[in-house]
Amino acid sequence: MGLEVVDQLPQAARSVVVTDATPSPSPSLFTHCQCGLGRLLAMAMALGQCGWFGKDVIQDVTGRLPYYWDDWRLATTYKLRLLAPATYIFIASVLPALAFGEQLSQSTDGTLTVVHVLASTAIAGVIQALVGGQPLLIIGVAEPIVIIYTFMYRFAQDREELAGLFLPWAAWVCVWVAIMIALIAMSGGCRFISRFTRCMGELFGMLIAVLFMEEAVKGLIGEFRGIGVENPDLMSSSWILVNGLWSLILAIGMLASSLVLVQARGTRIANGVVRGLVADYGVLLMLVAWSGLSFALASAGNGPGVPPGLPRRVNTPNTWQVKESWHVANRMSDVPGVAIAYALVPALAISVLFWFDHGVSAQMAQSEDFEFEKPPAYAYDMLLLAAMTLTCGLLGIPPVNGVLPQAPMHTRALAGMRAQAEEAWQKQQKLQDPPDPPKAEDCSDTLTPEASIPLSKPRVAEQRITNLVQSLLVAVCLGLTPVIRQLPTGVVWGFFAYMSLDSLPGSQFFQRLALLTLEPKDEALHDVHHPYLESVPLRVVHAFTIFQFAWLAGVWGLIEFAGIAGVAFPVAIVLLIPVRMYILPRVMKPEHLAALDPDVVAAEEVLPPVDDELEQRDIEAMHHGVQMTRASRTSTGSMQRPSLISGRGSRDRMG
C-alpha cells in the first residue's frame, strides 16, 4: 500500500497499517498469508470503528470471516449425516418453486415460468452458501414476490408504453431495489432488525403459513374446475371431477403420511436406525410413493374414452426452450424514461418487503431458541441480497430473498442432527470410559468450563454444505424438466399444506390462538405450561392475541381485496415497529408486554454508543472476569470435555 493511500485513511486505520509487523527472515507461504489476512482484518476493523459509510458491513465481514473455513471443516465431521437435512430442505425449496413458477406462468401469460423460478432459487442459493454471512439462511422466490410480480404484470398490461416490455421494465424495478437495499445495508438500516420482535416475526411467519395453506386450497379447487388441465374444453365434466378427486386424494395422502413419518423417531416401531431413516427421508419417500400412485389413473389412458393428462401434472417448458428472457439486459434501453421513473413505486414496496422479510428470515434462521457459536451478518447479507437482486433482474428472472418457513426449518433440522450426534458421542464415551461415582462434595461442581452454565437450548450444526447441496440439487432440476412434468400437482398442494402446518409448532402466536378456545375455568387450561401465563392474566393474553390476529387479518385482506394497492402490504407489516415501540407500551403494563413480546433493545439506543473505546474496555474487562472464573473452576477439579465439533465452545470463543 502506497504512502499516499495511507495518508488518506483515518488515524485509526493508519495506525494499523504502519504498525511494525515485519515477518520473520524466512517465512513460509502460510505465514505470509496468515500475516496478510490478519493485517487486512485489523485494518477493516479500524475502518469500521472510524464511522465510515458501510461500517456495519465491515464489522459483519470481520466478525464472520474468521469462521469461514470452520464452516467447511464441520462438513468433514458430520459427513453423510448432512444428507438428510440437505434433502429435506431441497424438497422444501423445489416444490414451492414449482408451484410459484406455475402461478407466475398463469398470471404473466407464460412470460415467467417454472424454469425462471428454479434458476433464481439455484443461483442465489449457491451464492448464499458460498459467500453469504449466514450460511443457514435459505434463499428463494417467496410468495409475496409472486403476488407483487402479478400486480406489476397487470399494471404493465394496461400501459401502451410497456407493451412487450414487461421483463425489461421488471429489470429496472430490480435495479432500483438493488440500489435501495444497498443503501439500507451501508447506512446502518439493518440495526433496526433488532426491533423485529417476536410479535412481528411470528405474525409474518403466520401470514406465510396462511398464504401457503391458501395456495394449497386454491390449487385443489382449481383441480375440480379443470384449471391447467390439457384441453379442458374437450373434456367432460365427469373427467374433470375425476381429476379433482384424484388430486384431493394425493394431497391428503401426502399431507397425512408426511406428518406421521416425520414423527417416527419418537415411536417404538422397529429399531432406532430404521426410525431415524424414516424420520429423515419420510417426506421424500412419500413424494415418490404418491407420485407413483398417480400413474394408477394415468395407466388407464390407453383405455377407450380416457383423456390423457389425468391427474394434472406440473406444466413447465424445458430449460433449453427458454431463450428470450436471458437477454433482457439488451432490451432495457427500450423502456421509456417515464416508465423507469414509476418503476420506483413497486421497487419501494419490494425494498420494504426485502428489508423486513430477509431480516426476519435471517433472524429466525439464527433464532434465540437455539445456541449459535458464530455471529450474524445482517448488513453484509443485505448487501449481498442487493447484488443478487441486480443479477436476477438482468437475467430476466424473479428476485429472491430469505424465505419462510424454509429458513427456520433448516435450522431446526440441523439442531436436531447435532443433538443426535452429541447424544451418540456421550453414549460412546460412557462405553469407553465409564465415569466413577462422584463424591458428595464434588456434586456441586462437576461441569466443564465450556458447560459451566447449563445449556437449555439445542446447538446448531453451523456449516455451508447443506445449503450448497440443496441449491445444487435445485440447479440439477433445470436439466430434469421432462421428469418434473410427471409430478402430479395434487402432491404439490399436499406438500404446501404440510409446510404450512409444520411451521406452526413452536410459534407462541399459534399457542395463544389455541388458548382462545379455552375458558378461564376450563380444566384443560391447568395442563398448559406456557411461561407467560405465570405472570400475565389470561384476559391480557387474549387481548394481545386478538390484536395480533386482527393485524394479520388486515394484511391478508389488503393482499386479497385491495387490487393493485395490495402491492403495499409490506408497509402494513413494517408499521408494527412504531406500534410496538410507542403505542403498545402505553396500553399494556411493561411487565405484561415484556413477557408476551420481549424487546431486547427496549432500554438501549438503536445507534451505537459514542465512546467505542470505553465500550471495548468494558467488554474486555468482562471477558477477563469470565476467564478468571473459568480458571478458578478448572483449578477446583472440573473435568474438561472436548467439544464434539471444534474442540472449543461458544463461551470459549467469546472469552
VOVEX-59545 format. One line per field, with one value per residue (C-alpha): residue number from 1; residue in one letter; chain; z, y negated, x negated. Coordinates in pm, whole numbers. Each point is the difference from the previous one (the first is absolute). Example, Ala and Ser with C-alpha at 12.3 -4.5 7.8 and 13.67 -1.06 7.14 Angstrom:
nr <- (1, 2) .
rest <- (A, S) .
kette <- (A, A) .
z <- (780, -66) .
y <- (450, -344) .
x <- (-1230, -137) .
end
This chain:
nr <- (1, 2, 3, 4, 5, 6, 7, 8, 9, 10, 11, 12, 13, 14, 15, 16, 17, 18, 19, 20, 21, 22, 23, 24, 25, 26, 27, 28, 29, 30, 31, 32, 33, 34, 35, 36, 37, 38, 39, 40, 41, 42, 43, 44, 45, 46, 47, 48, 49, 50, 51, 52, 53, 54, 55, 56, 57, 58, 59, 60, 61, 62, 63, 64, 65, 66, 67, 68, 69, 70, 71, 72, 73, 74, 75, 76, 77, 78, 79, 80, 81, 82, 83, 84, 85, 86, 87, 88, 89, 90, 91, 92, 93, 94, 95, 96, 97, 98, 99, 100, 101, 102, 103, 104, 105, 106, 107, 108, 109, 110, 111, 112, 113, 114, 115, 116, 117, 118, 119, 120, 121, 122, 123, 124, 125, 126, 127, 128, 129, 130, 131, 132, 133, 134, 135, 136, 137, 138, 139, 140, 141, 142, 143, 144, 145, 146, 147, 148, 149, 150, 151, 152, 153, 154, 155, 156, 157, 158, 159, 160, 161, 162, 163, 164, 165, 166, 167, 168, 169, 170, 171, 172, 173, 174, 175, 176, 177, 178, 179, 180, 181, 182, 183, 184, 185, 186, 187, 188, 189, 190, 191, 192, 193, 194, 195, 196, 197, 198, 199, 200, 201, 202, 203, 204, 205, 206, 207, 208, 209, 210, 211, 212, 213, 214, 215, 216, 217, 218, 219, 220, 221, 222, 223, 224, 225, 226, 227, 228, 229, 230, 231, 232, 233, 234, 235, 236, 237, 238, 239, 240, 241, 242, 243, 244, 245, 246, 247, 248, 249, 250, 251, 252, 253, 254, 255, 256, 257, 258, 259, 260, 261, 262, 263, 264, 265, 266, 267, 268, 269, 270, 271, 272, 273, 274, 275, 276, 277, 278, 279, 280, 281, 282, 283, 284, 285, 286, 287, 288, 289, 290, 291, 292, 293, 294, 295, 296, 297, 298, 299, 300, 301, 302, 303, 304, 305, 306, 307, 308, 309, 310, 311, 312, 313, 314, 315, 316, 317, 318, 319, 320, 321, 322, 323, 324, 325, 326, 327, 328, 329, 330, 331, 332, 333, 334, 335, 336, 337, 338, 339, 340, 341, 342, 343, 344, 345, 346, 347, 348, 349, 350, 351, 352, 353, 354, 355, 356, 357, 358, 359, 360, 361, 362, 363, 364, 365, 366, 367, 368, 369, 370, 371, 372, 373, 374, 375, 376, 377, 378, 379, 380, 381, 382, 383, 384, 385, 386, 387, 388, 389, 390, 391, 392, 393, 394, 395, 396, 397, 398, 399, 400, 401, 402, 403, 404, 405, 406, 407, 408, 409, 410, 411, 412, 413, 414, 415, 416, 417, 418, 419, 420, 421, 422, 423, 424, 425, 426, 427, 428, 429, 430, 431, 432, 433, 434, 435, 436, 437, 438, 439, 440, 441, 442, 443, 444, 445, 446, 447, 448, 449, 450, 451, 452, 453, 454, 455, 456, 457, 458, 459, 460, 461, 462, 463, 464, 465, 466, 467, 468, 469, 470, 471, 472, 473, 474, 475, 476, 477, 478, 479, 480, 481, 482, 483, 484, 485, 486, 487, 488, 489, 490, 491, 492, 493, 494, 495, 496, 497, 498, 499, 500, 501, 502, 503, 504, 505, 506, 507, 508, 509, 510, 511, 512, 513, 514, 515, 516, 517, 518, 519, 520, 521, 522, 523, 524, 525, 526, 527, 528, 529, 530, 531, 532, 533, 534, 535, 536, 537, 538, 539, 540, 541, 542, 543, 544, 545, 546, 547, 548, 549, 550, 551, 552, 553, 554, 555, 556, 557, 558, 559, 560, 561, 562, 563, 564, 565, 566, 567, 568, 569, 570, 571, 572, 573, 574, 575, 576, 577, 578, 579, 580, 581, 582, 583, 584, 585, 586, 587, 588, 589, 590, 591, 592, 593, 594, 595, 596, 597, 598, 599, 600, 601, 602, 603, 604, 605, 606, 607, 608, 609, 610, 611, 612, 613, 614, 615, 616, 617, 618, 619, 620, 621, 622, 623, 624, 625, 626, 627, 628, 629, 630, 631, 632, 633, 634, 635, 636, 637, 638, 639, 640, 641, 642, 643, 644, 645, 646, 647, 648, 649, 650, 651, 652, 653, 654, 655) .
rest <- (M, G, L, E, V, V, D, Q, L, P, Q, A, A, R, S, V, V, V, T, D, A, T, P, S, P, S, P, S, L, F, T, H, C, Q, C, G, L, G, R, L, L, A, M, A, M, A, L, G, Q, C, G, W, F, G, K, D, V, I, Q, D, V, T, G, R, L, P, Y, Y, W, D, D, W, R, L, A, T, T, Y, K, L, R, L, L, A, P, A, T, Y, I, F, I, A, S, V, L, P, A, L, A, F, G, E, Q, L, S, Q, S, T, D, G, T, L, T, V, V, H, V, L, A, S, T, A, I, A, G, V, I, Q, A, L, V, G, G, Q, P, L, L, I, I, G, V, A, E, P, I, V, I, I, Y, T, F, M, Y, R, F, A, Q, D, R, E, E, L, A, G, L, F, L, P, W, A, A, W, V, C, V, W, V, A, I, M, I, A, L, I, A, M, S, G, G, C, R, F, I, S, R, F, T, R, C, M, G, E, L, F, G, M, L, I, A, V, L, F, M, E, E, A, V, K, G, L, I, G, E, F, R, G, I, G, V, E, N, P, D, L, M, S, S, S, W, I, L, V, N, G, L, W, S, L, I, L, A, I, G, M, L, A, S, S, L, V, L, V, Q, A, R, G, T, R, I, A, N, G, V, V, R, G, L, V, A, D, Y, G, V, L, L, M, L, V, A, W, S, G, L, S, F, A, L, A, S, A, G, N, G, P, G, V, P, P, G, L, P, R, R, V, N, T, P, N, T, W, Q, V, K, E, S, W, H, V, A, N, R, M, S, D, V, P, G, V, A, I, A, Y, A, L, V, P, A, L, A, I, S, V, L, F, W, F, D, H, G, V, S, A, Q, M, A, Q, S, E, D, F, E, F, E, K, P, P, A, Y, A, Y, D, M, L, L, L, A, A, M, T, L, T, C, G, L, L, G, I, P, P, V, N, G, V, L, P, Q, A, P, M, H, T, R, A, L, A, G, M, R, A, Q, A, E, E, A, W, Q, K, Q, Q, K, L, Q, D, P, P, D, P, P, K, A, E, D, C, S, D, T, L, T, P, E, A, S, I, P, L, S, K, P, R, V, A, E, Q, R, I, T, N, L, V, Q, S, L, L, V, A, V, C, L, G, L, T, P, V, I, R, Q, L, P, T, G, V, V, W, G, F, F, A, Y, M, S, L, D, S, L, P, G, S, Q, F, F, Q, R, L, A, L, L, T, L, E, P, K, D, E, A, L, H, D, V, H, H, P, Y, L, E, S, V, P, L, R, V, V, H, A, F, T, I, F, Q, F, A, W, L, A, G, V, W, G, L, I, E, F, A, G, I, A, G, V, A, F, P, V, A, I, V, L, L, I, P, V, R, M, Y, I, L, P, R, V, M, K, P, E, H, L, A, A, L, D, P, D, V, V, A, A, E, E, V, L, P, P, V, D, D, E, L, E, Q, R, D, I, E, A, M, H, H, G, V, Q, M, T, R, A, S, R, T, S, T, G, S, M, Q, R, P, S, L, I, S, G, R, G, S, R, D, R, M, G) .
kette <- (A, A, A, A, A, A, A, A, A, A, A, A, A, A, A, A, A, A, A, A, A, A, A, A, A, A, A, A, A, A, A, A, A, A, A, A, A, A, A, A, A, A, A, A, A, A, A, A, A, A, A, A, A, A, A, A, A, A, A, A, A, A, A, A, A, A, A, A, A, A, A, A, A, A, A, A, A, A, A, A, A, A, A, A, A, A, A, A, A, A, A, A, A, A, A, A, A, A, A, A, A, A, A, A, A, A, A, A, A, A, A, A, A, A, A, A, A, A, A, A, A, A, A, A, A, A, A, A, A, A, A, A, A, A, A, A, A, A, A, A, A, A, A, A, A, A, A, A, A, A, A, A, A, A, A, A, A, A, A, A, A, A, A, A, A, A, A, A, A, A, A, A, A, A, A, A, A, A, A, A, A, A, A, A, A, A, A, A, A, A, A, A, A, A, A, A, A, A, A, A, A, A, A, A, A, A, A, A, A, A, A, A, A, A, A, A, A, A, A, A, A, A, A, A, A, A, A, A, A, A, A, A, A, A, A, A, A, A, A, A, A, A, A, A, A, A, A, A, A, A, A, A, A, A, A, A, A, A, A, A, A, A, A, A, A, A, A, A, A, A, A, A, A, A, A, A, A, A, A, A, A, A, A, A, A, A, A, A, A, A, A, A, A, A, A, A, A, A, A, A, A, A, A, A, A, A, A, A, A, A, A, A, A, A, A, A, A, A, A, A, A, A, A, A, A, A, A, A, A, A, A, A, A, A, A, A, A, A, A, A, A, A, A, A, A, A, A, A, A, A, A, A, A, A, A, A, A, A, A, A, A, A, A, A, A, A, A, A, A, A, A, A, A, A, A, A, A, A, A, A, A, A, A, A, A, A, A, A, A, A, A, A, A, A, A, A, A, A, A, A, A, A, A, A, A, A, A, A, A, A, A, A, A, A, A, A, A, A, A, A, A, A, A, A, A, A, A, A, A, A, A, A, A, A, A, A, A, A, A, A, A, A, A, A, A, A, A, A, A, A, A, A, A, A, A, A, A, A, A, A, A, A, A, A, A, A, A, A, A, A, A, A, A, A, A, A, A, A, A, A, A, A, A, A, A, A, A, A, A, A, A, A, A, A, A, A, A, A, A, A, A, A, A, A, A, A, A, A, A, A, A, A, A, A, A, A, A, A, A, A, A, A, A, A, A, A, A, A, A, A, A, A, A, A, A, A, A, A, A, A, A, A, A, A, A, A, A, A, A, A, A, A, A, A, A, A, A, A, A, A, A, A, A, A, A, A, A, A, A, A, A, A, A, A, A, A, A, A, A, A, A, A, A, A, A, A, A, A, A, A, A, A, A, A, A, A, A, A, A, A, A, A, A, A, A, A, A, A, A, A, A, A, A, A, A, A, A, A, A, A, A, A, A, A, A, A, A, A, A, A, A, A, A, A, A, A, A, A, A, A, A, A, A, A, A, A, A, A, A, A, A, A, A, A, A) .
z <- (0, -107, 246, -187, 61, 364, 54, -120, 264, 343, 290, 142, -334, -59, 336, -106, -337, 128, 296, -7, -109, -167, -75, 95, -223, -176, 31, -165, -247, 272, 231, -273, -56, 371, 56, -297, 106, 355, -114, -242, 275, 241, -251, -88, 368, 40, -295, 148, 332, -179, -89, -375, -229, 2, 355, 74, -310, 91, 354, -129, -234, 263, 254, -227, -214, 270, 8, -377, -24, 309, -184, -255, 247, 193, -307, 49, 351, -93, -346, -138, 292, -173, -287, 191, 82, -344, -168, 229, -80, -370, -11, 203, -259, -330, 46, 86, -292, -232, 136, -7, -353, -113, 179, -171, -334, 30, 128, -257, -300, -14, 16, 320, 54, 228, -171, 103, 363, 16, -149, 256, 290, -116, -86, 316, 220, -124, 52, 356, 85, -138, 114, 217, 353, 143, -190, 162, -167, -279, -306, -251, -173, 269, -28, 59, -305, -209, 118, -76, -344, -78, 84, -208, -305, 19, 24, -297, -213, 38, -117, -372, 54, 168, -271, -30, 248, 330, 68, -90, 218, 282, -42, 67, 308, 118, -66, 225, 264, -7, 54, 291, 168, -35, 159, 288, 59, -25, 203, 308, -75, 101, 361, 26, -55, 377, 15, -177, 312, 39, -71, -343, -100, 100, -163, -328, 37, 59, -309, -209, 151, -87, -355, -40, 122, -215, -304, 76, 33, -312, -191, 98, -88, -338, -54, 27, -251, -251, 24, -170, -134, -359, -234, 274, -264, -154, 335, 154, 344, 136, -90, 151, 317, -15, -28, 306, 209, -88, 79, 333, 87, -90, 199, 315, -27, -39, 292, 244, -72, 21, 335, 136, -134, 118, 355, -43, 218, 305, -52, 99, -343, -127, 123, 38, -335, -195, 191, -70, -373, -19, 186, -210, -342, 59, -192, -300, 14, 6, -291, -210, 126, -63, -334, -100, 114, -230, -300, 103, -171, -272, -102, -86, -272, -253, 55, -209, 89, 269, -76, 45, 269, 298, 277, -88, 23, 23, -321, -88, -318, -42, 114, -344, -154, 208, -187, -25, 367, 47, -225, 194, 72, -373, -8, 310, -214, -175, 320, -9, 268, 158, 47, 163, 237, 113, 40, 331, 141, -10, 75, 326, 98, -82, 190, 312, -43, -36, 294, 221, -152, -48, 346, 168, -192, 106, 356, 14, -163, 295, 251, 370, 56, -109, 100, -264, 22, -291, -36, -241, -302, -70, -179, -215, -100, -91, -222, -158, -58, -195, -229, -48, -75, -267, -150, -12, -165, -273, -70, -27, 296, 315, 297, 312, 373, 322, 12, 271, 126, -170, 192, 353, -128, -110, 342, 185, -217, 72, 371, 21, -185, 233, 305, -132, -70, 351, 155, -201, 102, 367, -22, -167, 268, 275, -163, -45, 336, 262, 248, 369, 237, 101, 357, 202, 35, -377, -109, 4, -252, -259, -304, -252, -70, -330, 164, 327, -73, -82, -368, -37, -369, -274, -189, -378, -249, -161, -341, -370, -157, 45, -160, -284, -64, -6, -235, -236, 3, -102, -284, -108, -31, -284, -208, 117, -123, -187, 336, 184, -242, 141, 350, 84, 122, 270, 174, -23, 167, 272, 70, 14, 271, 179, 0, 132, 293, 65, 56, 286, 286, 219, -102, 307, -218, -95, 365, 106, -280, 141, 346, -137, -12, 375, 277, 324, 194, -258, 151, -316, 79, 304, -228, -198, 116, -198, 198, -76, 166, 336, -9, -247, 61, -253, -109, -86, -196, -192, -70, -136, -213, -144, -85, -177, -183, -110, -145, -180, -143, -115, -186, -159, -103, -155, -213, -105, -51, -50, -366, -120, 341, 143, -112, 312, 245, 121, 129, 212, 163, 64, 167, 289, 102, 113, 141, 209, 107, 86, 24, 164, 297, 72, 5, 167, 319, -70, 178, -199, -331, 86, 74, -319, -240, 147, -161, 43, -71, 187, 243, -258, -282, -349, -92, 140, 300, -62, 191, -179, 182, 343, -109, -128, 331, 188, -221, 46, 376, 3, -207, 227, 299, -173, -75, 364, 110, -239, 118, 362, -94, -189, 296, 230, -199, -274, -270, -349, -287, -357, -227, -242, -299, 41, 332, 157, 77, -62, 341, -57, -323, 173, 257) .
y <- (0, -333, -281, -230, 250, 41, -376, -7, 250, -102, 1, 331, 175, -160, 125, 355, -30, -155, 232, 192, 348, 109, 373, 241, 18, 319, 16, 274, -66, 83, -255, -265, 74, 7, -332, -162, 119, -118, -345, -22, 89, -246, -284, 84, -4, -335, -143, 128, -169, -330, -38, 18, 67, 377, 50, 275, 197, -19, 114, 291, 110, -26, 177, 287, 51, 177, 275, 50, 299, 151, -5, 239, 203, 100, 192, 248, 66, 74, 146, 192, -102, -337, 170, 33, -373, -97, 227, -124, -365, 79, 134, -300, -229, 171, 82, -361, -112, 226, -130, -364, 50, 131, -285, -255, 173, -34, -359, -121, 196, 214, -287, 148, 376, 276, -16, -364, 68, 305, -204, -280, 244, 194, -299, -196, 309, 85, -360, -8, 335, -100, -361, -78, -123, 237, 331, 146, -262, 159, -222, 32, -161, -74, -14, -380, -50, 209, -224, -324, 123, 88, -357, -132, 206, -118, -359, 42, 152, -321, -224, -41, -113, 336, 222, 300, -152, 155, 181, -300, -222, 259, -11, -375, 70, 239, -266, -245, 270, 85, -365, -40, 324, -90, -340, 167, 236, -267, -267, 213, 83, 362, -107, -28, 375, 16, -178, 295, 153, 337, -157, -125, 308, 242, -213, 2, 373, 61, -208, 222, 312, -136, -80, 350, 162, -238, 95, 369, -50, -217, 256, 284, -206, -69, 375, 44, -283, 144, -294, 97, 330, 83, -90, -67, -101, 347, 175, 93, -123, 354, 27, -342, 131, 308, -229, -198, 311, 158, -323, -24, 360, -62, -326, 148, 308, -207, -226, 271, 246, -270, -126, 356, 111, -305, 102, 354, -63, -37, 333, 356, 155, 192, -100, -340, 9, 74, -263, -257, 78, -20, -332, -149, 117, 58, -308, 98, 356, -125, -235, 294, 237, -227, -114, 363, 72, -275, 216, 247, -235, -106, 364, 12, -256, 281, 97, -132, -343, -79, -339, -39, -217, 120, -74, -339, -35, -285, -200, -136, -56, 155, -218, 9, -134, -320, -243, -348, -99, 50, -303, -248, -227, -76, -130, -219, -305, 45, -89, -369, -234, -58, 375, 20, -277, 160, 332, -160, 75, 382, -23, -179, 268, 281, -179, -29, 365, 113, -210, 161, 349, 55, -137, 214, 311, -58, -69, 319, 201, -113, 11, -55, 336, 164, -47, -133, -29, -241, -359, -118, -220, -189, -301, 204, 244, -295, -142, 342, 11, -326, 161, 308, -216, -187, 328, 143, -313, -1, 370, -51, 224, -90, -134, 205, -54, 199, 223, 119, 261, 164, -200, 101, 353, 27, -112, 242, 289, -80, -52, 342, 160, -157, 111, 357, -16, -128, 267, 269, -145, 3, 363, 96, -176, 180, 336, -72, -164, 58, -290, 58, -88, -364, -82, -188, -305, -12, 23, -377, -60, 276, -219, -74, -355, 16, 124, -187, -147, 259, -8, 8, -95, 252, -79, -25, 153, -325, 87, -78, 343, 59, -332, 56, 356, -91, -293, 221, 254, -277, -85, 365, -23, -248, 293, 231, -191, 309, 183, -297, 6, 343, -142, -23, -340, 165, 109, -357, -138, 264, -104, -366, 92, 199, -295, -225, 232, 88, -367, -36, 202, -227, -312, -187, -172, 339, 111, -309, 49, 348, -154, -207, 319, 57, -167, -115, 280, 267, 293, 34, -339, 148, 235, -293, -105, -311, -228, -320, 139, -16, -381, -120, 23, 211, -292, -200, 295, 23, -374, 5, 306, -162, -315, 211, 204, -314, -145, 329, -1, -360, 78, 309, -201, -265, 270, 165, -284, -328, 59, -180, -169, 343, -53, -217, 285, 6, -355, 118, 259, -244, -241, 246, -131, -348, 152, 239, -269, -287, 110, 343, -115, -263, 242, 300, 39, 26, 334, 149, -126, 122, 348, 24, -184, -78, -286, 73, -361, -173, -162, -65, -246, 143, -197, 118, -179, -309, 117, 323, 24, -10, 267, 218, -30, 100, 306, 101, -39, 213, 272, -12, 58, 296, 153, -40, 174, 287, 31, 26, 268, 194, -15, 150, 321, -50, 263, -142, 159, -86, -150, 244, -220, -249, 71, -320, -134, -327, -134, 75, -196, -289, -10) .
x <- (0, -145, -64, 240, 281, -91, 10, 360, 115, 128, -243, 128, -49, -344, -121, 80, -170, -322, -31, -325, 100, -326, 10, -270, -310, 116, 377, 201, 279, 254, -164, 23, 369, 74, -180, 172, 346, -56, -110, 294, 247, -160, 17, 362, 95, -173, 189, 325, -72, -67, 368, -45, 298, 41, -124, 254, -96, -369, 71, 209, -278, -272, 220, 99, -312, -206, 266, 15, -231, 157, 335, -149, -205, 311, 120, -286, 133, 361, -70, 299, 222, 36, 179, 328, 51, -132, 257, 276, -71, -41, 356, 119, -164, 74, 370, 99, -218, 203, 331, -109, -130, 336, 174, -225, 48, 377, -6, -259, 133, -313, -249, -147, 9, -121, -339, -50, 90, -229, -285, 47, 11, -307, -222, 75, -20, -349, -115, 139, -161, -340, -40, 304, -46, 264, -33, 311, 222, 205, 46, 281, 296, 258, 377, 6, -224, 239, 283, -189, -112, 362, 103, -290, 100, 362, -122, -235, 277, 203, -285, -61, -359, -76, 148, -229, -244, 105, -328, -222, 220, -19, -378, 9, 210, -273, -265, 186, 48, -371, -90, 245, -105, -367, 65, 186, -291, -270, 178, 72, 362, -54, -53, 377, 30, -42, 338, 165, 148, 168, 338, -108, -197, 273, 270, -193, -70, 370, 82, -230, 161, 345, -111, -146, 321, 206, -208, 60, 376, 21, -204, 232, 308, -159, -42, 378, 48, -244, -242, -324, 133, -88, 288, 260, 258, -18, 25, 332, 96, -22, -369, -69, 166, -225, -302, 111, 68, -333, -183, 182, -95, -364, -11, 157, -219, -318, 97, 106, -280, -269, 131, -7, -338, -196, 100, -134, -303, 224, 178, -97, 43, -307, -346, -158, -181, 317, 196, -269, -4, 379, 7, -281, 115, 372, 111, -214, 134, 357, -67, -120, 272, 299, -142, -31, 355, 128, -93, 269, 244, -241, -50, 369, -65, -37, 360, 286, 131, -259, -160, -377, -156, 205, -68, -145, -375, -250, -11, -342, -198, -340, -288, -162, 321, -7, -225, 152, -5, -375, -70, 213, -299, -29, 359, -5, -79, 337, 187, 106, -130, 340, 43, -343, 110, 325, -183, -101, 347, -14, -373, 75, 253, -246, -279, 214, 101, -363, -117, 264, 34, -373, -72, 267, -114, -361, 112, 208, -280, -214, 282, -58, 170, -328, -361, -238, -376, -40, 124, 271, -72, 321, -153, -238, 276, 222, -275, -43, 376, -31, -257, 221, 305, -194, -120, 352, 137, -265, 64, 376, 84, 198, -201, -58, -35, -7, 306, 234, 62, -300, -264, 111, 78, -364, -122, 228, -119, -366, 69, 164, -292, -256, 196, 2, -373, -81, 222, -178, -338, 95, 115, -326, -204, 191, -67, -371, -63, 272, -14, -63, 284, -49, -78, 258, -218, -64, 363, 42, -279, -24, 50, -271, -119, 190, 318, -28, 342, 271, 86, 377, -7, -89, -318, 1, -243, -114, -145, 45, 32, 375, 92, -245, 118, 368, -69, -199, 282, 240, -241, 2, 379, -50, -123, 279, 305, 135, -1, 153, 294, 90, 53, 374, 111, 212, -321, -132, 314, -29, -358, 106, 250, -270, -242, 275, 77, -364, -83, 253, -160, -211, 190, 123, 261, 145, -7, 192, 254, 65, 49, 288, 206, -42, 193, -168, 170, -74, -190, -208, -153, -173, -196, -144, -346, -89, -238, 193, 313, -179, -26, 262, 378, 186, 218, -314, -136, 326, 6, -357, 80, 313, -200, -263, 265, 185, -321, -65, 353, -45, -323, 155, 305, -225, -165, 324, 246, -190, -85, -311, -29, -77, -357, -42, 64, -366, 50, 294, -225, -285, 244, 3, -343, 116, 320, -206, -246, 235, 363, 7, -214, 267, 294, -166, -197, -374, -35, 289, -136, -349, 132, 206, -230, -343, -188, -371, -97, 279, -242, -274, -50, 13, -313, -336, -147, -209, -305, -94, -337, 165, 250, -285, -186, 315, 43, -364, 31, 314, -168, -304, 227, 165, -339, -107, 320, -63, -356, 114, 253, -263, -238, 265, 3, 254, -36, -52, 194, -107, 262, 155, -63, -279, -164, 130, 342, 172, -91, -368, 14, 166, -273) .
end
